[in-house]
Amino acid sequence: MFVIVVGCAHDSTPTPNAASTEVVHETAVGAYLENPMPYYFGLDECEFSGPVSKDLRPTAPGTISARCKERISFLWNAVPATSIRINGAATIRMPSNGLNYIYTVRYMAGAERLEGRGVITWAIVPSCNSLADLHKFNNATFIVPKAVGSCTLQARDSEGRSADLTITIE
């Protein structure tokens, strides 16, 4: 998997309600591109060039550019991801109201965090079935604790990288 650096830029003509600062983001090759302006328009409204698939996933290292409506453009620099990490609380409490805890995956290049939404397979080890329920939602998962104990959450991406997180349920 690779990572993408995202930059936001404008033509010299001002655009109403458009962001005026340049921001650089990194995201993983093989993961879906993150939209730097999701409330303004969808990436499906943009024209792309560079190593990107039709479903908006980088396919190789390199620069990807998008030209979007109102002369807004974005740049992503794709680089390899080296690992994934599970992001979420390592200690959760047994709530009486069934409160859920959300977990997501972060792509990493060494110690640097990358952006991108991956295709993630979630699981809990079989011994956890009596301690917690797992509810998958897109690229995230929710844990609903049922009993006090220790449970291991597992994540695997489409490139075969995996991560475990041991969760203490109090």
N, C-alpha and C positions, 0 to 999 in steps of 0.2 A: 504494500500500500504506500502511497505517496502523499505529500502534503501540499497545500496550496496557500500562497500568500495573497490576500485580497487587498486591493487598493481601490478607493472610490475617487473618481475625478470628474470634472466638468469641462465642457467647452468654455470658451471665454465669454459666451453670451449668458447672462444671469437667467436662472430658471426659478420661477416662484415656488416656494415651499421645498426647494431642493437643498440637500446638505451641502455645505460649502467647505468642509474640512476634509483632508485626505486621511484615510485610516487604512492601515495595513493589517491584515489578518492572515493566519496560516490555517490550512485545512488539509486533510489527508487525501492522497490519491486513492481512488476507490470508494471514498465516502461521498455523499451528496454535497454539492456546494451549498453553503449557507448564504442566504440573501441578506446583504448589509442594510437593505431598506425594505423589510417585509411589509410594512404598513403603507408604503407608498405605491408599490407595484410588485407583480410577480416576475420571477426570472424567466418564465415562459414567454414574456413580452420582449425578450432581448435576443439579439443575434450574437452568436458565439464564434470565436476562432481559437485554435490551439487544441491541445490534447484533451478533449472533453467528449463524453458520449452523449447520445440524444437524451438520456435520462439525467443529465447534468452531474455526471461523476467523472472526475479527472482519470484519464487512462494511463498517463505516464508523467514523468517529471517535465516541467516546462512552464511557460507562461500561457495563461488562458485569459482572453479578454472578452468582455461583453459590452455591446452597444445597445442601450436601452432607450425607452421613450424620453422625450424632453431633453435629449442630448446628454443623458447621464451615462457614464461608462464605469466599468469595474475591471480590475485586474486581479488575477490570482496567480501565485507562483507555486506550482505543484512540487512537493518534495516528499521523500519516503517517510512514512510513519514507522517507528521501531517497536512500539508496543501500545497496548490499551490499558486504561485504569478504570476501575469502577468508582464513580463519584457519588457519595451519599454517606449518611451517618453510620458509624461503626457501632454505636450503642443506641438502641431504641427502647422505648418504654411501653409496657403493656397498657394501653389506654382502655378505659371502660367504654368509650364511644366508637371503637374500631378505626381510629385514626390511621391513615395510610402513610407510608414513607416512600419517597420516590428515589430511584437510582438511575443514573445515566452512565454512559461510557465516554471517556475522554481519550482522544488519540494523542500520542506523545511521539516526539522526535528527540530521543535522549531525555533530558529533563524539561524540554520545552513543550508546552501544551499547544495542540493544534485544534483548528476548528473542523467541522464536518460532521454530518449525521451518517452513521453507518447502518448496515443491516446487521442487527445484533440478535444472537440466540441467547436467551436467558434460561437459567435453571437454578434450582436449589438442590443440595445433596439430599438423597432419599431420607436420611435420618432427620431432616428438617421438616418433613411433611406434617408432623404433629405439632410443630412449633410455630409455623408461619405459612401464610398463603401467598403465592406469587401471582401477580396480575400484570401481564405484558401489555404495553401500550406503545405502539410505534417503536421508536428507538430507545424507550425508557421502560422501566418496570416499577411496580409498586409492591411493597411488602406490607402485609397486614399481620401483625404478631398475634398468636393465639395462646402461647404459653412461654414461661420464663425458660431461658436456656441459651445455647450458642448455636448459630446456624451459618453455613457457608453459601454465599451467593456466587454464581458463576456466570461469566459473560464470554461469548466467542463471536468474533466478527467474521465477515465473509471471506477474509484473507487467511483465516486460521489462527489469528492471534487470540490469546485468552487471558483472562484475569479472574482472580478470586478475591472475595472480601468476606472475612469472618465477622458476623454481626452478633453482638451480645444483646439479648432481649431481657430487660429487667422488669 
